[in-house]
Amino acid sequence: MRAVITVIGKDAVGILAKVSAVCAENNANVIEVTQSVLQDLFAMIMLVDISNLNVDFAALADKMTKLGEEQGLKILTMHEDIFNIMHRI
């Protein structure tokens, strides 16, 4: 099972490290990352393996949302199944 984590907000040092740390703490393995900085705006998409989470998926999503609020970012965590259904046309 995989999840897609998106991060958008004002660029700052350590965003990737902080999001990755939450993944590591919850045993979500980062598979792939793409990020861009457009002037002062940061955008990142992460694909993570959630097969071996040590918390349930909702708890991981809540932790990411809380991190986003603390850092002034919008962090959205979607299960791959939901992501695929939303983007199927």
PDB file of N, CA, C and O in Angstrom:
ATOM      1  N   MET A   1       0.843  -1.178   0.000  1.00  0.00           N
ATOM      2  CA  MET A   1       0.000   0.000   0.000  1.00  0.00           C
ATOM      3  C   MET A   1       0.886   1.238   0.000  1.00  0.00           C
ATOM      4  O   MET A   1       1.961   1.264   0.599  1.00  0.00           O
ATOM      5  N   ARG A   2       0.406   2.245  -0.682  1.00  0.00           N
ATOM      6  CA  ARG A   2       1.158   3.487  -0.777  1.00  0.00           C
ATOM      7  C   ARG A   2       0.249   4.674  -0.492  1.00  0.00           C
ATOM      8  O   ARG A   2      -0.977   4.565  -0.533  1.00  0.00           O
ATOM      9  N   ALA A   3       0.872   5.802  -0.204  1.00  0.00           N
ATOM     10  CA  ALA A   3       0.156   7.053   0.008  1.00  0.00           C
ATOM     11  C   ALA A   3       0.889   8.164  -0.723  1.00  0.00           C
ATOM     12  O   ALA A   3       2.091   8.077  -0.972  1.00  0.00           O
ATOM     13  N   VAL A   4       0.151   9.202  -1.060  1.00  0.00           N
ATOM     14  CA  VAL A   4       0.707  10.397  -1.691  1.00  0.00           C
ATOM     15  C   VAL A   4       0.590  11.534  -0.684  1.00  0.00           C
ATOM     16  O   VAL A   4      -0.490  11.813  -0.164  1.00  0.00           O
ATOM     17  N   ILE A   5       1.719  12.183  -0.419  1.00  0.00           N
ATOM     18  CA  ILE A   5       1.746  13.316   0.501  1.00  0.00           C
ATOM     19  C   ILE A   5       2.118  14.550  -0.314  1.00  0.00           C
ATOM     20  O   ILE A   5       3.147  14.568  -0.989  1.00  0.00           O
ATOM     21  N   THR A   6       1.282  15.574  -0.250  1.00  0.00           N
ATOM     22  CA  THR A   6       1.580  16.822  -0.952  1.00  0.00           C
ATOM     23  C   THR A   6       1.808  17.920   0.083  1.00  0.00           C
ATOM     24  O   THR A   6       1.136  17.978   1.113  1.00  0.00           O
ATOM     25  N   VAL A   7       2.768  18.786  -0.218  1.00  0.00           N
ATOM     26  CA  VAL A   7       3.117  19.885   0.682  1.00  0.00           C
ATOM     27  C   VAL A   7       3.211  21.152  -0.152  1.00  0.00           C
ATOM     28  O   VAL A   7       3.895  21.187  -1.175  1.00  0.00           O
ATOM     29  N   ILE A   8       2.521  22.185   0.292  1.00  0.00           N
ATOM     30  CA  ILE A   8       2.555  23.473  -0.401  1.00  0.00           C
ATOM     31  C   ILE A   8       2.648  24.576   0.640  1.00  0.00           C
ATOM     32  O   ILE A   8       1.967  24.535   1.665  1.00  0.00           O
ATOM     33  N   GLY A   9       3.490  25.556   0.372  1.00  0.00           N
ATOM     34  CA  GLY A   9       3.587  26.686   1.285  1.00  0.00           C
ATOM     35  C   GLY A   9       4.805  27.541   0.997  1.00  0.00           C
ATOM     36  O   GLY A   9       5.494  27.357  -0.007  1.00  0.00           O
ATOM     37  N   LYS A  10       5.054  28.468   1.887  1.00  0.00           N
ATOM     38  CA  LYS A  10       6.209  29.358   1.757  1.00  0.00           C
ATOM     39  C   LYS A  10       7.472  28.543   1.998  1.00  0.00           C
ATOM     40  O   LYS A  10       7.536  27.755   2.942  1.00  0.00           O
ATOM     41  N   ASP A  11       8.468  28.732   1.152  1.00  0.00           N
ATOM     42  CA  ASP A  11       9.712  27.986   1.271  1.00  0.00           C
ATOM     43  C   ASP A  11      10.435  28.321   2.575  1.00  0.00           C
ATOM     44  O   ASP A  11      10.468  29.469   3.018  1.00  0.00           O
ATOM     45  N   ALA A  12      11.010  27.279   3.173  1.00  0.00           N
ATOM     46  CA  ALA A  12      11.794  27.429   4.400  1.00  0.00           C
ATOM     47  C   ALA A  12      12.774  26.268   4.482  1.00  0.00           C
ATOM     48  O   ALA A  12      12.568  25.229   3.855  1.00  0.00           O
ATOM     49  N   VAL A  13      13.813  26.441   5.235  1.00  0.00           N
ATOM     50  CA  VAL A  13      14.807  25.387   5.433  1.00  0.00           C
ATOM     51  C   VAL A  13      14.179  24.234   6.222  1.00  0.00           C
ATOM     52  O   VAL A  13      13.513  24.456   7.233  1.00  0.00           O
ATOM     53  N   GLY A  14      14.397  23.004   5.750  1.00  0.00           N
ATOM     54  CA  GLY A  14      14.028  21.831   6.525  1.00  0.00           C
ATOM     55  C   GLY A  14      12.661  21.232   6.292  1.00  0.00           C
ATOM     56  O   GLY A  14      12.275  20.307   7.007  1.00  0.00           O
ATOM     57  N   ILE A  15      11.912  21.725   5.318  1.00  0.00           N
ATOM     58  CA  ILE A  15      10.566  21.172   5.099  1.00  0.00           C
ATOM     59  C   ILE A  15      10.641  19.694   4.757  1.00  0.00           C
ATOM     60  O   ILE A  15       9.944  18.879   5.361  1.00  0.00           O
ATOM     61  N   LEU A  16      11.476  19.346   3.799  1.00  0.00           N
ATOM     62  CA  LEU A  16      11.616  17.946   3.413  1.00  0.00           C
ATOM     63  C   LEU A  16      12.054  17.095   4.609  1.00  0.00           C
ATOM     64  O   LEU A  16      11.532  15.998   4.812  1.00  0.00           O
ATOM     65  N   ALA A  17      12.993  17.587   5.386  1.00  0.00           N
ATOM     66  CA  ALA A  17      13.492  16.849   6.551  1.00  0.00           C
ATOM     67  C   ALA A  17      12.391  16.620   7.584  1.00  0.00           C
ATOM     68  O   ALA A  17      12.293  15.531   8.149  1.00  0.00           O
ATOM     69  N   LYS A  18      11.572  17.620   7.835  1.00  0.00           N
ATOM     70  CA  LYS A  18      10.506  17.488   8.843  1.00  0.00           C
ATOM     71  C   LYS A  18       9.437  16.509   8.402  1.00  0.00           C
ATOM     72  O   LYS A  18       8.975  15.695   9.202  1.00  0.00           O
ATOM     73  N   VAL A  19       9.034  16.574   7.138  1.00  0.00           N
ATOM     74  CA  VAL A  19       8.022  15.641   6.630  1.00  0.00           C
ATOM     75  C   VAL A  19       8.591  14.224   6.613  1.00  0.00           C
ATOM     76  O   VAL A  19       7.907  13.273   6.991  1.00  0.00           O
ATOM     77  N   SER A  20       9.832  14.086   6.178  1.00  0.00           N
ATOM     78  CA  SER A  20      10.482  12.772   6.163  1.00  0.00           C
ATOM     79  C   SER A  20      10.620  12.202   7.570  1.00  0.00           C
ATOM     80  O   SER A  20      10.493  10.992   7.760  1.00  0.00           O
ATOM     81  N   ALA A  21      10.878  13.052   8.552  1.00  0.00           N
ATOM     82  CA  ALA A  21      11.007  12.597   9.937  1.00  0.00           C
ATOM     83  C   ALA A  21       9.693  12.005  10.447  1.00  0.00           C
ATOM     84  O   ALA A  21       9.697  10.981  11.130  1.00  0.00           O
ATOM     85  N   VAL A  22       8.574  12.643  10.119  1.00  0.00           N
ATOM     86  CA  VAL A  22       7.277  12.093  10.523  1.00  0.00           C
ATOM     87  C   VAL A  22       7.046  10.743   9.846  1.00  0.00           C
ATOM     88  O   VAL A  22       6.528   9.813  10.464  1.00  0.00           O
ATOM     89  N   CYS A  23       7.429  10.642   8.586  1.00  0.00           N
ATOM     90  CA  CYS A  23       7.327   9.357   7.890  1.00  0.00           C
ATOM     91  C   CYS A  23       8.146   8.299   8.618  1.00  0.00           C
ATOM     92  O   CYS A  23       7.648   7.205   8.885  1.00  0.00           O
ATOM     93  N   ALA A  24       9.391   8.614   8.939  1.00  0.00           N
ATOM     94  CA  ALA A  24      10.281   7.652   9.588  1.00  0.00           C
ATOM     95  C   ALA A  24       9.753   7.241  10.962  1.00  0.00           C
ATOM     96  O   ALA A  24       9.794   6.061  11.312  1.00  0.00           O
ATOM     97  N   GLU A  25       9.262   8.193  11.734  1.00  0.00           N
ATOM     98  CA  GLU A  25       8.731   7.901  13.068  1.00  0.00           C
ATOM     99  C   GLU A  25       7.564   6.921  13.013  1.00  0.00           C
ATOM    100  O   GLU A  25       7.317   6.185  13.969  1.00  0.00           O
ATOM    101  N   ASN A  26       6.853   6.917  11.893  1.00  0.00           N
ATOM    102  CA  ASN A  26       5.656   6.081  11.765  1.00  0.00           C
ATOM    103  C   ASN A  26       5.863   4.906  10.820  1.00  0.00           C
ATOM    104  O   ASN A  26       4.910   4.229  10.432  1.00  0.00           O
ATOM    105  N   ASN A  27       7.118   4.672  10.454  1.00  0.00           N
ATOM    106  CA  ASN A  27       7.526   3.546   9.608  1.00  0.00           C
ATOM    107  C   ASN A  27       6.919   3.600   8.201  1.00  0.00           C
ATOM    108  O   ASN A  27       6.599   2.566   7.613  1.00  0.00           O
ATOM    109  N   ALA A  28       6.767   4.808   7.676  1.00  0.00           N
ATOM    110  CA  ALA A  28       6.343   5.004   6.294  1.00  0.00           C
ATOM    111  C   ALA A  28       7.610   5.233   5.473  1.00  0.00           C
ATOM    112  O   ALA A  28       8.342   6.192   5.719  1.00  0.00           O
ATOM    113  N   ASN A  29       7.867   4.379   4.522  1.00  0.00           N
ATOM    114  CA  ASN A  29       9.094   4.439   3.734  1.00  0.00           C
ATOM    115  C   ASN A  29       8.911   5.360   2.520  1.00  0.00           C
ATOM    116  O   ASN A  29       8.024   5.142   1.695  1.00  0.00           O
ATOM    117  N   VAL A  30       9.751   6.376   2.425  1.00  0.00           N
ATOM    118  CA  VAL A  30       9.685   7.306   1.293  1.00  0.00           C
ATOM    119  C   VAL A  30      10.232   6.601   0.057  1.00  0.00           C
ATOM    120  O   VAL A  30      11.377   6.150   0.046  1.00  0.00           O
ATOM    121  N   ILE A  31       9.406   6.511  -0.983  1.00  0.00           N
ATOM    122  CA  ILE A  31       9.786   5.836  -2.220  1.00  0.00           C
ATOM    123  C   ILE A  31      10.310   6.835  -3.246  1.00  0.00           C
ATOM    124  O   ILE A  31      11.328   6.604  -3.898  1.00  0.00           O
ATOM    125  N   GLU A  32       9.602   7.934  -3.373  1.00  0.00           N
ATOM    126  CA  GLU A  32       9.971   8.917  -4.402  1.00  0.00           C
ATOM    127  C   GLU A  32       9.542  10.305  -3.941  1.00  0.00           C
ATOM    128  O   GLU A  32       8.521  10.466  -3.273  1.00  0.00           O
ATOM    129  N   VAL A  33      10.339  11.302  -4.311  1.00  0.00           N
ATOM    130  CA  VAL A  33      10.049  12.689  -3.951  1.00  0.00           C
ATOM    131  C   VAL A  33      10.305  13.575  -5.162  1.00  0.00           C
ATOM    132  O   VAL A  33      11.299  13.410  -5.869  1.00  0.00           O
ATOM    133  N   THR A  34       9.408  14.503  -5.386  1.00  0.00           N
ATOM    134  CA  THR A  34       9.660  15.567  -6.346  1.00  0.00           C
ATOM    135  C   THR A  34       9.295  16.873  -5.650  1.00  0.00           C
ATOM    136  O   THR A  34       8.276  16.963  -4.966  1.00  0.00           O
ATOM    137  N   GLN A  35      10.137  17.874  -5.835  1.00  0.00           N
ATOM    138  CA  GLN A  35       9.864  19.163  -5.206  1.00  0.00           C
ATOM    139  C   GLN A  35      10.340  20.289  -6.109  1.00  0.00           C
ATOM    140  O   GLN A  35      11.247  20.127  -6.926  1.00  0.00           O
ATOM    141  N   SER A  36       9.703  21.419  -5.934  1.00  0.00           N
ATOM    142  CA  SER A  36      10.068  22.621  -6.682  1.00  0.00           C
ATOM    143  C   SER A  36       9.942  23.824  -5.776  1.00  0.00           C
ATOM    144  O   SER A  36       9.097  23.864  -4.882  1.00  0.00           O
ATOM    145  N   VAL A  37      10.779  24.787  -6.015  1.00  0.00           N
ATOM    146  CA  VAL A  37      10.658  26.082  -5.356  1.00  0.00           C
ATOM    147  C   VAL A  37      10.418  27.089  -6.469  1.00  0.00           C
ATOM    148  O   VAL A  37      11.258  27.265  -7.351  1.00  0.00           O
ATOM    149  N   LEU A  38       9.281  27.741  -6.422  1.00  0.00           N
ATOM    150  CA  LEU A  38       8.900  28.743  -7.416  1.00  0.00           C
ATOM    151  C   LEU A  38       8.914  30.098  -6.728  1.00  0.00           C
ATOM    152  O   LEU A  38       7.981  30.451  -6.006  1.00  0.00           O
ATOM    153  N   GLN A  39       9.972  30.845  -6.957  1.00  0.00           N
ATOM    154  CA  GLN A  39      10.243  32.092  -6.235  1.00  0.00           C
ATOM    155  C   GLN A  39      10.308  31.755  -4.753  1.00  0.00           C
ATOM    156  O   GLN A  39      11.286  31.142  -4.325  1.00  0.00           O
ATOM    157  N   ASP A  40       9.313  32.126  -3.947  1.00  0.00           N
ATOM    158  CA  ASP A  40       9.373  31.803  -2.512  1.00  0.00           C
ATOM    159  C   ASP A  40       8.344  30.743  -2.115  1.00  0.00           C
ATOM    160  O   ASP A  40       8.082  30.550  -0.928  1.00  0.00           O
ATOM    161  N   LEU A  41       7.762  30.058  -3.096  1.00  0.00           N
ATOM    162  CA  LEU A  41       6.757  29.034  -2.812  1.00  0.00           C
ATOM    163  C   LEU A  41       7.353  27.643  -2.983  1.00  0.00           C
ATOM    164  O   LEU A  41       8.053  27.368  -3.958  1.00  0.00           O
ATOM    165  N   PHE A  42       7.067  26.777  -2.027  1.00  0.00           N
ATOM    166  CA  PHE A  42       7.565  25.406  -2.006  1.00  0.00           C
ATOM    167  C   PHE A  42       6.431  24.460  -2.361  1.00  0.00           C
ATOM    168  O   PHE A  42       5.321  24.600  -1.848  1.00  0.00           O
ATOM    169  N   ALA A  43       6.701  23.494  -3.240  1.00  0.00           N
ATOM    170  CA  ALA A  43       5.715  22.467  -3.600  1.00  0.00           C
ATOM    171  C   ALA A  43       6.430  21.122  -3.641  1.00  0.00           C
ATOM    172  O   ALA A  43       7.495  20.996  -4.245  1.00  0.00           O
ATOM    173  N   MET A  44       5.839  20.115  -2.995  1.00  0.00           N
ATOM    174  CA  MET A  44       6.457  18.798  -2.954  1.00  0.00           C
ATOM    175  C   MET A  44       5.375  17.723  -3.033  1.00  0.00           C
ATOM    176  O   MET A  44       4.281  17.869  -2.487  1.00  0.00           O
ATOM    177  N   ILE A  45       5.716  16.647  -3.727  1.00  0.00           N
ATOM    178  CA  ILE A  45       4.881  15.447  -3.761  1.00  0.00           C
ATOM    179  C   ILE A  45       5.766  14.279  -3.365  1.00  0.00           C
ATOM    180  O   ILE A  45       6.841  14.078  -3.931  1.00  0.00           O
ATOM    181  N   MET A  46       5.303  13.510  -2.385  1.00  0.00           N
ATOM    182  CA  MET A  46       6.036  12.323  -1.936  1.00  0.00           C
ATOM    183  C   MET A  46       5.158  11.100  -2.143  1.00  0.00           C
ATOM    184  O   MET A  46       3.950  11.138  -1.909  1.00  0.00           O
ATOM    185  N   LEU A  47       5.775  10.028  -2.579  1.00  0.00           N
ATOM    186  CA  LEU A  47       5.113   8.735  -2.638  1.00  0.00           C
ATOM    187  C   LEU A  47       5.743   7.896  -1.540  1.00  0.00           C
ATOM    188  O   LEU A  47       6.961   7.715  -1.518  1.00  0.00           O
ATOM    189  N   VAL A  48       4.925   7.381  -0.626  1.00  0.00           N
ATOM    190  CA  VAL A  48       5.445   6.614   0.508  1.00  0.00           C
ATOM    191  C   VAL A  48       4.771   5.254   0.598  1.00  0.00           C
ATOM    192  O   VAL A  48       3.583   5.110   0.311  1.00  0.00           O
ATOM    193  N   ASP A  49       5.550   4.269   0.999  1.00  0.00           N
ATOM    194  CA  ASP A  49       5.037   2.921   1.240  1.00  0.00           C
ATOM    195  C   ASP A  49       4.500   2.891   2.662  1.00  0.00           C
ATOM    196  O   ASP A  49       5.234   3.150   3.616  1.00  0.00           O
ATOM    197  N   ILE A  50       3.218   2.573   2.803  1.00  0.00           N
ATOM    198  CA  ILE A  50       2.585   2.554   4.125  1.00  0.00           C
ATOM    199  C   ILE A  50       2.234   1.131   4.557  1.00  0.00           C
ATOM    200  O   ILE A  50       1.418   0.938   5.459  1.00  0.00           O
ATOM    201  N   SER A  51       2.843   0.144   3.921  1.00  0.00           N
ATOM    202  CA  SER A  51       2.552  -1.258   4.231  1.00  0.00           C
ATOM    203  C   SER A  51       2.903  -1.632   5.664  1.00  0.00           C
ATOM    204  O   SER A  51       2.261  -2.501   6.254  1.00  0.00           O
ATOM    205  N   ASN A  52       3.915  -0.984   6.227  1.00  0.00           N
ATOM    206  CA  ASN A  52       4.398  -1.360   7.562  1.00  0.00           C
ATOM    207  C   ASN A  52       4.238  -0.245   8.590  1.00  0.00           C
ATOM    208  O   ASN A  52       5.039  -0.134   9.517  1.00  0.00           O
ATOM    209  N   LEU A  53       3.201   0.584   8.427  1.00  0.00           N
ATOM    210  CA  LEU A  53       2.974   1.663   9.391  1.00  0.00           C
ATOM    211  C   LEU A  53       2.860   1.108  10.802  1.00  0.00           C
ATOM    212  O   LEU A  53       2.330   0.016  11.004  1.00  0.00           O
ATOM    213  N   ASN A  54       3.363   1.869  11.789  1.00  0.00           N
ATOM    214  CA  ASN A  54       3.190   1.480  13.177  1.00  0.00           C
ATOM    215  C   ASN A  54       2.036   2.233  13.847  1.00  0.00           C
ATOM    216  O   ASN A  54       1.838   2.136  15.058  1.00  0.00           O
ATOM    217  N   VAL A  55       1.280   2.985  13.041  1.00  0.00           N
ATOM    218  CA  VAL A  55       0.035   3.644  13.453  1.00  0.00           C
ATOM    219  C   VAL A  55      -0.965   3.416  12.326  1.00  0.00           C
ATOM    220  O   VAL A  55      -0.584   2.976  11.241  1.00  0.00           O
ATOM    221  N   ASP A  56      -2.239   3.709  12.569  1.00  0.00           N
ATOM    222  CA  ASP A  56      -3.170   3.566  11.452  1.00  0.00           C
ATOM    223  C   ASP A  56      -3.021   4.762  10.510  1.00  0.00           C
ATOM    224  O   ASP A  56      -2.460   5.794  10.880  1.00  0.00           O
ATOM    225  N   PHE A  57      -3.526   4.607   9.304  1.00  0.00           N
ATOM    226  CA  PHE A  57      -3.342   5.619   8.266  1.00  0.00           C
ATOM    227  C   PHE A  57      -3.906   6.974   8.692  1.00  0.00           C
ATOM    228  O   PHE A  57      -3.290   8.009   8.437  1.00  0.00           O
ATOM    229  N   ALA A  58      -5.070   6.974   9.338  1.00  0.00           N
ATOM    230  CA  ALA A  58      -5.684   8.231   9.775  1.00  0.00           C
ATOM    231  C   ALA A  58      -4.781   8.981  10.744  1.00  0.00           C
ATOM    232  O   ALA A  58      -4.714  10.210  10.705  1.00  0.00           O
ATOM    233  N   ALA A  59      -4.087   8.254  11.609  1.00  0.00           N
ATOM    234  CA  ALA A  59      -3.173   8.898  12.563  1.00  0.00           C
ATOM    235  C   ALA A  59      -2.000   9.546  11.835  1.00  0.00           C
ATOM    236  O   ALA A  59      -1.587  10.652  12.181  1.00  0.00           O
ATOM    237  N   LEU A  60      -1.463   8.858  10.825  1.00  0.00           N
ATOM    238  CA  LEU A  60      -0.389   9.451  10.029  1.00  0.00           C
ATOM    239  C   LEU A  60      -0.869  10.728   9.342  1.00  0.00           C
ATOM    240  O   LEU A  60      -0.183  11.750   9.369  1.00  0.00           O
ATOM    241  N   ALA A  61      -2.036  10.663   8.736  1.00  0.00           N
ATOM    242  CA  ALA A  61      -2.595  11.837   8.051  1.00  0.00           C
ATOM    243  C   ALA A  61      -2.786  12.995   9.032  1.00  0.00           C
ATOM    244  O   ALA A  61      -2.498  14.145   8.699  1.00  0.00           O
ATOM    245  N   ASP A  62      -3.271  12.693  10.241  1.00  0.00           N
ATOM    246  CA  ASP A  62      -3.460  13.736  11.255  1.00  0.00           C
ATOM    247  C   ASP A  62      -2.133  14.352  11.674  1.00  0.00           C
ATOM    248  O   ASP A  62      -2.043  15.566  11.858  1.00  0.00           O
ATOM    249  N   LYS A  63      -1.109  13.531  11.825  1.00  0.00           N
ATOM    250  CA  LYS A  63       0.215  14.044  12.196  1.00  0.00           C
ATOM    251  C   LYS A  63       0.765  14.962  11.115  1.00  0.00           C
ATOM    252  O   LYS A  63       1.377  15.986  11.418  1.00  0.00           O
ATOM    253  N   MET A  64       0.551  14.600   9.860  1.00  0.00           N
ATOM    254  CA  MET A  64       1.023  15.442   8.760  1.00  0.00           C
ATOM    255  C   MET A  64       0.263  16.763   8.723  1.00  0.00           C
ATOM    256  O   MET A  64       0.856  17.819   8.507  1.00  0.00           O
ATOM    257  N   THR A  65      -1.049  16.702   8.934  1.00  0.00           N
ATOM    258  CA  THR A  65      -1.855  17.924   8.969  1.00  0.00           C
ATOM    259  C   THR A  65      -1.384  18.843  10.090  1.00  0.00           C
ATOM    260  O   THR A  65      -1.247  20.052   9.901  1.00  0.00           O
ATOM    261  N   LYS A  66      -1.137  18.254  11.261  1.00  0.00           N
ATOM    262  CA  LYS A  66      -0.665  19.042  12.410  1.00  0.00           C
ATOM    263  C   LYS A  66       0.697  19.673  12.119  1.00  0.00           C
ATOM    264  O   LYS A  66       0.920  20.841  12.436  1.00  0.00           O
ATOM    265  N   LEU A  67       1.604  18.907  11.520  1.00  0.00           N
ATOM    266  CA  LEU A  67       2.908  19.454  11.141  1.00  0.00           C
ATOM    267  C   LEU A  67       2.723  20.642  10.204  1.00  0.00           C
ATOM    268  O   LEU A  67       3.371  21.676  10.365  1.00  0.00           O
ATOM    269  N   GLY A  68       1.842  20.488   9.233  1.00  0.00           N
ATOM    270  CA  GLY A  68       1.579  21.583   8.303  1.00  0.00           C
ATOM    271  C   GLY A  68       1.091  22.831   9.008  1.00  0.00           C
ATOM    272  O   GLY A  68       1.539  23.938   8.709  1.00  0.00           O
ATOM    273  N   GLU A  69       0.171  22.652   9.946  1.00  0.00           N
ATOM    274  CA  GLU A  69      -0.354  23.799  10.694  1.00  0.00           C
ATOM    275  C   GLU A  69       0.753  24.477  11.495  1.00  0.00           C
ATOM    276  O   GLU A  69       0.821  25.705  11.551  1.00  0.00           O
ATOM    277  N   GLU A  70       1.613  23.682  12.110  1.00  0.00           N
ATOM    278  CA  GLU A  70       2.716  24.225  12.911  1.00  0.00           C
ATOM    279  C   GLU A  70       3.723  24.990  12.055  1.00  0.00           C
ATOM    280  O   GLU A  70       4.321  25.962  12.516  1.00  0.00           O
ATOM    281  N   GLN A  71       3.910  24.551  10.808  1.00  0.00           N
ATOM    282  CA  GLN A  71       4.922  25.136   9.928  1.00  0.00           C
ATOM    283  C   GLN A  71       4.350  26.143   8.934  1.00  0.00           C
ATOM    284  O   GLN A  71       5.097  26.707   8.134  1.00  0.00           O
ATOM    285  N   GLY A  72       3.053  26.377   8.971  1.00  0.00           N
ATOM    286  CA  GLY A  72       2.432  27.300   8.026  1.00  0.00           C
ATOM    287  C   GLY A  72       2.347  26.733   6.623  1.00  0.00           C
ATOM    288  O   GLY A  72       2.422  27.471   5.641  1.00  0.00           O
ATOM    289  N   LEU A  73       2.189  25.403   6.529  1.00  0.00           N
ATOM    290  CA  LEU A  73       2.104  24.701   5.249  1.00  0.00           C
ATOM    291  C   LEU A  73       0.762  23.999   5.127  1.00  0.00           C
ATOM    292  O   LEU A  73       0.065  23.785   6.118  1.00  0.00           O
ATOM    293  N   LYS A  74       0.417  23.651   3.915  1.00  0.00           N
ATOM    294  CA  LYS A  74      -0.743  22.795   3.674  1.00  0.00           C
ATOM    295  C   LYS A  74      -0.184  21.424   3.320  1.00  0.00           C
ATOM    296  O   LYS A  74       0.448  21.262   2.276  1.00  0.00           O
ATOM    297  N   ILE A  75      -0.412  20.435   4.183  1.00  0.00           N
ATOM    298  CA  ILE A  75       0.048  19.074   3.933  1.00  0.00           C
ATOM    299  C   ILE A  75      -1.175  18.173   3.836  1.00  0.00           C
ATOM    300  O   ILE A  75      -1.986  18.098   4.759  1.00  0.00           O
ATOM    301  N   LEU A  76      -1.291  17.500   2.713  1.00  0.00           N
ATOM    302  CA  LEU A  76      -2.411  16.590   2.462  1.00  0.00           C
ATOM    303  C   LEU A  76      -1.860  15.189   2.259  1.00  0.00           C
ATOM    304  O   LEU A  76      -0.941  14.987   1.467  1.00  0.00           O
ATOM    305  N   THR A  77      -2.419  14.225   2.972  1.00  0.00           N
ATOM    306  CA  THR A  77      -1.985  12.833   2.881  1.00  0.00           C
ATOM    307  C   THR A  77      -3.154  12.008   2.359  1.00  0.00           C
ATOM    308  O   THR A  77      -4.201  11.923   3.001  1.00  0.00           O
ATOM    309  N   MET A  78      -2.968  11.403   1.194  1.00  0.00           N
ATOM    310  CA  MET A  78      -4.036  10.612   0.572  1.00  0.00           C
ATOM    311  C   MET A  78      -3.570   9.181   0.348  1.00  0.00           C
ATOM    312  O   MET A  78      -2.462   8.939  -0.129  1.00  0.00           O
ATOM    313  N   HIS A  79      -4.431   8.246   0.699  1.00  0.00           N
ATOM    314  CA  HIS A  79      -4.157   6.848   0.377  1.00  0.00           C
ATOM    315  C   HIS A  79      -4.134   6.728  -1.143  1.00  0.00           C
ATOM    316  O   HIS A  79      -4.907   7.393  -1.832  1.00  0.00           O
ATOM    317  N   GLU A  80      -3.263   5.894  -1.660  1.00  0.00           N
ATOM    318  CA  GLU A  80      -3.121   5.738  -3.107  1.00  0.00           C
ATOM    319  C   GLU A  80      -4.448   5.397  -3.779  1.00  0.00           C
ATOM    320  O   GLU A  80      -4.722   5.893  -4.872  1.00  0.00           O
ATOM    321  N   ASP A  81      -5.272   4.568  -3.155  1.00  0.00           N
ATOM    322  CA  ASP A  81      -6.558   4.197  -3.749  1.00  0.00           C
ATOM    323  C   ASP A  81      -7.438   5.420  -3.968  1.00  0.00           C
ATOM    324  O   ASP A  81      -8.065   5.550  -5.019  1.00  0.00           O
ATOM    325  N   ILE A  82      -7.491   6.315  -2.992  1.00  0.00           N
ATOM    326  CA  ILE A  82      -8.293   7.537  -3.120  1.00  0.00           C
ATOM    327  C   ILE A  82      -7.697   8.429  -4.207  1.00  0.00           C
ATOM    328  O   ILE A  82      -8.425   8.980  -5.033  1.00  0.00           O
ATOM    329  N   PHE A  83      -6.389   8.566  -4.203  1.00  0.00           N
ATOM    330  CA  PHE A  83      -5.709   9.383  -5.218  1.00  0.00           C
ATOM    331  C   PHE A  83      -6.037   8.881  -6.605  1.00  0.00           C
ATOM    332  O   PHE A  83      -6.370   9.673  -7.487  1.00  0.00           O
ATOM    333  N   ASN A  84      -5.948   7.563  -6.818  1.00  0.00           N
ATOM    334  CA  ASN A  84      -6.221   6.980  -8.140  1.00  0.00           C
ATOM    335  C   ASN A  84      -7.672   7.195  -8.560  1.00  0.00           C
ATOM    336  O   ASN A  84      -7.937   7.521  -9.717  1.00  0.00           O
ATOM    337  N   ILE A  85      -8.608   7.018  -7.640  1.00  0.00           N
ATOM    338  CA  ILE A  85     -10.024   7.202  -7.959  1.00  0.00           C
ATOM    339  C   ILE A  85     -10.310   8.668  -8.311  1.00  0.00           C
ATOM    340  O   ILE A  85     -11.062   8.945  -9.246  1.00  0.00           O
ATOM    341  N   MET A  86      -9.713   9.601  -7.568  1.00  0.00           N
ATOM    342  CA  MET A  86      -9.942  11.015  -7.824  1.00  0.00           C
ATOM    343  C   MET A  86      -9.426  11.456  -9.185  1.00  0.00           C
ATOM    344  O   MET A  86      -9.962  12.389  -9.783  1.00  0.00           O
ATOM    345  N   HIS A  87      -8.390  10.789  -9.673  1.00  0.00           N
ATOM    346  CA  HIS A  87      -7.759  11.210 -10.918  1.00  0.00           C
ATOM    347  C   HIS A  87      -8.066  10.293 -12.094  1.00  0.00           C
ATOM    348  O   HIS A  87      -7.416  10.375 -13.136  1.00  0.00           O
ATOM    349  N   ARG A  88      -9.033   9.439 -11.930  1.00  0.00           N
ATOM    350  CA  ARG A  88      -9.445   8.554 -13.029  1.00  0.00           C
ATOM    351  C   ARG A  88     -10.587   9.236 -13.782  1.00  0.00           C
ATOM    352  O   ARG A  88     -11.586   9.642 -13.187  1.00  0.00           O
ATOM    353  N   ILE A  89     -10.425   9.351 -15.068  1.00  0.00           N
ATOM    354  CA  ILE A  89     -11.470   9.978 -15.885  1.00  0.00           C
ATOM    355  C   ILE A  89     -11.762   9.071 -17.058  1.00  0.00           C
ATOM    356  O   ILE A  89     -12.612   9.390 -17.889  1.00  0.00           O
TER     357      ILE A  89
END
